[in-house]
Amino acid sequence: MGFSGPIEDQIAIRNLHDSYVDAVFRRDPNDWGANWAVDGRWHLMGSPVEGREAIVTLWNGAMAGFTFVAFFCQPASIEVDGNTAKGRAYTHEVLEMPDGEIRRPVGLYEDRFVKVDGKWLYQERIYSMLKV
């Protein structure tokens, strides 16, 4: 995989990643959820969740377990094919636990995107932890 397809779409998908990251830092469930297709699927640590509403509910629960979250994302590939695309992105997080412990997991997202009404959204994100 690499980078292919119209550059405008590739930039819009990069902007989607940036919007996701920003919403995580701000802990904003509405903005974070707006990055997902209504029928999106999130595979987090082997547990698939379907539908934007259920995805946001899971995210809210996960975020509640941390006193601080920093989230960084590096797109590694974006392949656009019409109104769909696929890609891969690496992540690095800094997570502060309630007891003050700091964790720094590194992960990988295998992504599927869909363009809805001119806007790119996550259709599916499959997360794998690479390093705890």
LOLUM-571067 format. One record per residue (C-alpha): residue in three letters; chain; x, y, z. Coordinates in steps of 0.25 Angstrom, whole numbers. Layout:
BEGIN
r | c | east | north | up
ALA | A | X | Y | Z
...
***
This chain:
BEGIN
r | c | east | north | up
MET | A | 0 | 0 | 0
GLY | A | 4 | 14 | -2
PHE | A | -2 | 27 | -6
SER | A | -11 | 28 | -18
GLY | A | -23 | 35 | -23
PRO | A | -27 | 49 | -25
ILE | A | -18 | 58 | -16
GLU | A | -30 | 66 | -11
ASP | A | -36 | 53 | -5
GLN | A | -23 | 49 | 1
ILE | A | -22 | 63 | 8
ALA | A | -37 | 62 | 12
ILE | A | -34 | 48 | 19
ARG | A | -22 | 54 | 26
ASN | A | -31 | 65 | 31
LEU | A | -40 | 54 | 36
HIS | A | -29 | 48 | 44
ASP | A | -25 | 62 | 49
SER | A | -39 | 64 | 53
TYR | A | -40 | 51 | 61
VAL | A | -27 | 54 | 68
ASP | A | -31 | 68 | 72
ALA | A | -44 | 63 | 77
VAL | A | -37 | 52 | 86
PHE | A | -28 | 63 | 92
ARG | A | -40 | 72 | 95
ARG | A | -48 | 59 | 100
ASP | A | -60 | 64 | 91
PRO | A | -69 | 52 | 88
ASN | A | -78 | 60 | 78
ASP | A | -66 | 64 | 70
TRP | A | -59 | 51 | 71
GLY | A | -72 | 44 | 67
ALA | A | -74 | 53 | 55
ASN | A | -62 | 46 | 49
TRP | A | -70 | 33 | 47
ALA | A | -80 | 28 | 37
VAL | A | -93 | 26 | 44
ASP | A | -92 | 11 | 41
GLY | A | -77 | 11 | 44
ARG | A | -69 | -1 | 51
TRP | A | -58 | 0 | 61
HIS | A | -50 | -12 | 65
LEU | A | -43 | -8 | 78
MET | A | -34 | -19 | 83
GLY | A | -42 | -30 | 76
SER | A | -56 | -25 | 81
PRO | A | -64 | -20 | 69
VAL | A | -74 | -9 | 71
GLU | A | -84 | -5 | 60
GLY | A | -91 | 8 | 58
ARG | A | -86 | 22 | 62
GLU | A | -95 | 23 | 74
ALA | A | -89 | 10 | 80
ILE | A | -75 | 14 | 76
VAL | A | -76 | 28 | 83
THR | A | -82 | 21 | 96
LEU | A | -70 | 11 | 96
TRP | A | -60 | 23 | 94
ASN | A | -66 | 31 | 105
GLY | A | -65 | 19 | 114
ALA | A | -50 | 17 | 110
MET | A | -47 | 31 | 112
ALA | A | -53 | 32 | 126
GLY | A | -42 | 22 | 131
PHE | A | -31 | 32 | 128
THR | A | -28 | 46 | 135
PHE | A | -20 | 50 | 123
VAL | A | -19 | 45 | 108
ALA | A | -10 | 50 | 97
PHE | A | -12 | 44 | 84
PHE | A | -3 | 45 | 72
CYS | A | -5 | 39 | 58
GLN | A | 4 | 37 | 46
PRO | A | -3 | 33 | 33
ALA | A | 5 | 22 | 26
SER | A | -3 | 19 | 14
ILE | A | -16 | 25 | 7
GLU | A | -22 | 18 | -5
VAL | A | -34 | 25 | -11
ASP | A | -43 | 18 | -21
GLY | A | -55 | 27 | -24
ASN | A | -64 | 29 | -12
THR | A | -56 | 19 | -3
ALA | A | -42 | 18 | 1
LYS | A | -33 | 9 | 10
GLY | A | -21 | 13 | 18
ARG | A | -12 | 10 | 30
ALA | A | -8 | 19 | 41
TYR | A | 2 | 17 | 53
THR | A | -2 | 23 | 66
HIS | A | 5 | 27 | 79
GLU | A | -2 | 30 | 92
VAL | A | 2 | 36 | 105
LEU | A | -8 | 31 | 116
GLU | A | -9 | 35 | 130
MET | A | -16 | 26 | 139
PRO | A | -24 | 30 | 151
ASP | A | -12 | 25 | 160
GLY | A | -2 | 34 | 153
GLU | A | 4 | 23 | 145
ILE | A | 8 | 27 | 130
ARG | A | 6 | 17 | 119
ARG | A | 11 | 20 | 105
PRO | A | 5 | 10 | 95
VAL | A | 8 | 9 | 80
GLY | A | -2 | 4 | 71
LEU | A | -7 | 2 | 57
TYR | A | -20 | 5 | 50
GLU | A | -24 | -2 | 37
ASP | A | -35 | 7 | 32
ARG | A | -46 | 8 | 22
PHE | A | -52 | 21 | 18
VAL | A | -65 | 25 | 11
LYS | A | -68 | 39 | 5
VAL | A | -82 | 43 | 9
ASP | A | -88 | 56 | 4
GLY | A | -74 | 61 | 0
LYS | A | -68 | 58 | 14
TRP | A | -58 | 46 | 17
LEU | A | -62 | 38 | 29
TYR | A | -57 | 26 | 36
GLN | A | -65 | 14 | 31
GLU | A | -56 | 4 | 39
ARG | A | -44 | 4 | 48
ILE | A | -37 | -8 | 52
TYR | A | -27 | -5 | 64
SER | A | -15 | -14 | 67
MET | A | -6 | -11 | 79
LEU | A | 9 | -12 | 74
LYS | A | 15 | -8 | 87
VAL | A | 10 | -6 | 101
***
